Amino acid sequence: MQSKTQNLKSKLVPPPLKPGDLLRVISPSGALREFEAFQKGVEIWRSRGYRVEIFPEIEDKWGYLAGKDEFRREQLATAWQEPECRGVLCTRGGFGSTRILENWTWQNLENSAHPLWLIGFSDITALLWSLYTAGISGVHGSVLTTLACEPDWSIQRLFDCVEGRPLAPLKGCGWGGGVVNGILLPGNLTVATHLLGTPMLPDMDGVVLALEDVTEVPYRIDRMLTQWRMSGVLSKVRGIALGSFSRCEAPANVPSFSVEEVLRDRLGDLGIPIVSNLPFGHEAPNAALPVGVPVQLDADKGILNIL
């Protein structure tokens, strides 16, 4: 069993949320299309007693983006610098958050007594990882347009995460290789791959990397994981936790590996603990995962445990 924890530093976790707190809704990525699902997600947060404020321009569109970069960047900055705000909820993923990170700095971090919660997944990976590099933990969890599709236990887990309650271990398929402790860094494989070679890529030393994806055919998964291998970044990673790779099948009658075969081929020889089929990703359940906190990955029993 590998249990080294030296040189591992968890990120600053924002204070627990409580009913009555103000949360701001932003669209940092793709244009909002799923209006009914969005309203259901907002109502779930409000039903828990939170004050949820939505920017009037939340339905703006600029091509496939939720407004021009300057506008989406201003939404994030306004929410982040609002003295009363305690958390930022993202409407959806898609694409676009990396664009607003150009020339971006997280404001008021050093002097803030109340760092904010940032909650989202998919394209929001870029914001979560950028915030991680600035020393703040966020939550890789459901955006507002997907929250209502989650099972009750998954919704409760999200609120447990941000309200300061312990999180139950997640069970998947262990590949063997023992037990390892590390700092959890969850994200979408495609978005994370596009951060390689940029200042937004966190230091992977001591990390348990948690990855998921959707609608990427096996050869594209292969291509991305090969880039990770050739970058040398995976040599720093202590363990890998794999969530769902939804709708990642090859087209019918096209010669292909399965996505499971690709994952085994590209990751199985790294010599580190790996657990697959964990219940997080694009199709429910999408179990909330805090970013930058200590975890234990047991690749013999197939368990990811938040410490």
Residue pairs with C-beta under 8 A, 6 or more apart in sequence:
1 178
1 179
2 178
2 179
2 180
2 181
2 238
2 273
3 179
3 180
3 181
4 181
5 181
5 294
7 205
7 206
8 181
8 182
8 183
8 206
8 294
9 183
10 137
10 183
10 292
10 293
10 294
11 132
11 135
11 136
11 137
11 183
11 291
11 292
11 293
12 115
12 135
12 136
12 137
13 137
13 290
13 292
13 293
14 86
14 87
14 114
14 115
14 116
14 117
14 136
14 137
15 86
15 114
15 115
16 162
16 163
16 164
17 23
17 50
17 86
17 87
17 117
17 162
17 163
18 163
19 48
19 49
19 50
20 49
20 50
20 51
21 50
21 51
21 86
21 87
22 50
22 51
22 53
22 82
22 84
22 85
22 86
23 45
23 50
23 51
23 52
23 53
23 85
23 86
23 87
23 88
23 89
24 53
24 55
24 78
24 79
24 82
24 85
24 87
24 88
24 89
25 42
25 52
25 53
25 54
25 55
25 58
25 88
25 89
25 90
25 91
25 144
26 55
26 58
26 72
26 75
26 76
26 79
26 88
26 89
26 90
26 91
27 55
27 58
27 60
27 66
27 67
27 72
27 75
27 90
27 91
27 92
28 66
28 72
28 75
28 76
28 90
28 96
28 97
28 100
28 123
28 124
28 127
29 65
29 66
29 72
29 90
29 92
29 93
29 94
29 95
29 96
29 97
29 122
29 123
29 124
30 64
30 65
30 66
30 92
30 93
30 94
30 95
30 96
30 123
31 60
31 61
31 62
31 63
31 64
31 65
31 66
31 94
32 38
32 58
32 59
32 66
32 91
32 92
32 145
33 92
34 92
34 145
35 59
37 144
37 145
37 146
37 148
37 149
38 91
38 92
38 144
38 145
40 147
40 148
41 89
41 142
41 143
41 144
41 145
41 146
41 147
41 148
42 52
42 54
42 144
44 147
44 148
44 155
45 52
45 89
45 144
45 147
46 52
48 159
52 89
55 75
55 78
57 67
57 71
57 75
58 66
58 91
60 66
60 67
60 71
61 67
62 68
62 71
64 94
64 95
64 96
65 72
65 94
65 95
65 96
65 99
66 72
66 91
66 94
66 96
67 75
69 96
69 99
69 100
69 102
72 96
72 99
72 100
73 100
73 104
76 88
76 100
76 127
77 107
79 85
79 88
79 116
80 88
80 106
80 107
80 108
80 116
81 107
81 108
85 116
86 114
86 116
86 117
87 116
87 117
87 118
87 119
87 162
88 116
88 117
88 118
88 119
89 119
89 120
89 143
89 144
90 118
90 119
90 120
90 124
90 127
90 143
90 144
91 143
91 144
91 145
92 122
92 143
92 144
92 145
92 146
93 120
93 121
93 122
93 123
93 124
93 143
93 188
94 122
94 123
95 123
96 123
97 123
97 124
97 125
97 126
97 127
97 191
98 123
98 126
98 191
98 194
98 195
98 200
101 126
101 127
101 130
101 200
104 130
106 130
106 131
106 134
106 136
109 115
109 134
109 135
109 136
115 136
116 136
117 138
117 139
117 162
118 124
118 127
118 128
118 131
118 136
118 138
118 139
119 138
119 139
119 141
119 142
119 143
119 158
119 162
120 127
120 128
120 138
120 139
120 140
120 141
120 143
121 128
121 140
121 141
121 142
121 143
121 186
121 187
121 188
121 286
122 143
122 188
122 191
122 214
122 282
123 188
123 191
124 143
125 140
125 187
125 188
125 191
125 192
126 191
126 194
126 195
126 200
127 138
128 138
128 139
128 140
128 186
128 187
128 291
129 185
129 187
129 192
129 195
129 200
129 201
129 202
129 291
130 200
131 137
131 138
131 291
132 138
132 185
132 202
132 291
132 292
133 199
133 200
133 202
133 203
136 292
137 290
137 291
137 292
137 293
138 290
138 291
138 292
139 158
139 161
139 162
139 288
139 289
139 290
139 291
140 186
140 187
140 210
140 280
140 288
140 289
140 290
140 291
141 158
141 161
141 286
141 287
141 288
141 289
142 150
142 154
142 155
142 158
142 286
142 288
146 284
146 286
147 155
147 158
149 284
150 158
150 284
150 285
150 286
151 284
151 285
153 285
154 279
154 284
154 285
154 286
154 287
154 288
157 167
157 168
157 287
157 288
158 288
160 166
160 167
160 288
161 167
161 288
161 290
166 306
167 288
167 290
167 306
169 303
169 304
169 305
169 306
170 278
170 279
170 280
170 287
170 303
170 304
170 305
171 278
171 279
171 302
171 303
172 241
172 242
172 275
172 276
172 277
172 278
172 279
172 302
172 303
172 304
173 275
173 276
173 277
173 302
174 273
174 274
174 275
174 298
174 299
174 300
174 301
174 302
174 303
175 264
175 268
175 273
175 274
175 275
175 276
175 299
176 273
176 299
176 300
177 271
177 272
177 273
177 274
177 299
177 300
178 273
178 299
178 300
179 273
179 296
179 297
179 298
179 299
179 300
180 208
180 238
180 239
180 272
180 273
180 296
180 297
180 299
181 238
181 294
181 295
181 296
181 297
181 307
182 206
182 207
182 208
182 237
182 238
182 239
182 294
182 295
182 297
183 206
183 207
183 208
183 292
183 293
183 294
183 295
184 207
184 208
184 210
184 241
184 289
184 290
184 291
184 292
184 293
184 294
184 295
184 306
185 202
185 204
185 207
185 208
185 209
185 210
185 291
185 292
186 210
186 211
186 212
186 241
186 243
186 280
186 289
186 291
187 210
187 211
188 211
188 212
188 213
189 211
189 212
189 213
189 216
189 221
189 224
189 225
190 213
190 216
190 224
192 211
193 224
193 227
193 228
195 201
196 227
196 228
196 231
196 233
197 231
201 233
203 236
204 233
204 234
204 236
204 237
205 236
206 236
206 238
207 236
207 237
207 238
208 237
208 238
208 239
208 240
208 241
208 295
208 297
208 304
209 234
209 237
209 239
209 240
209 241
210 240
210 241
210 242
210 243
210 278
210 280
210 289
210 304
211 240
211 241
211 242
211 243
212 242
212 243
212 244
212 245
212 280
212 281
212 282
213 221
213 245
213 246
213 248
213 281
213 282
214 244
214 245
214 246
214 247
214 248
214 281
214 282
214 283
215 246
215 247
215 248
216 224
216 245
216 248
217 248
217 249
217 250
217 251
217 256
218 248
218 249
218 250
218 256
218 257
218 258
218 259
218 261
218 262
219 250
219 256
219 262
221 245
221 248
221 259
221 262
221 263
221 266
222 257
222 262
222 265
222 266
225 262
225 263
225 266
225 267
226 266
228 234
229 266
234 270
237 270
237 272
238 272
238 273
238 297
239 272
239 273
239 274
239 275
239 297
239 299
240 267
240 270
240 272
240 273
240 274
240 275
241 274
241 275
241 278
241 297
241 304
242 263
242 267
242 274
242 275
242 276
242 277
242 278
243 277
243 278
243 279
243 280
243 281
244 277
244 278
244 279
244 280
244 281
244 282
244 283
245 259
245 263
245 281
246 281
246 282
246 283
247 283
248 259
249 258
249 259
250 256
250 257
250 258
257 265
260 276
263 276
267 274
268 274
273 297
273 298
273 299
274 299
275 297
275 298
275 299
275 302
275 303
275 304
277 302
278 287
278 304
279 285
279 286
279 287
280 286
280 287
280 288
280 289
289 306
290 306
293 306
293 307
294 306
294 307
295 304
295 305
295 306
295 307
296 303
296 304
296 305
296 307
297 303
297 304
297 305
298 304
298 305
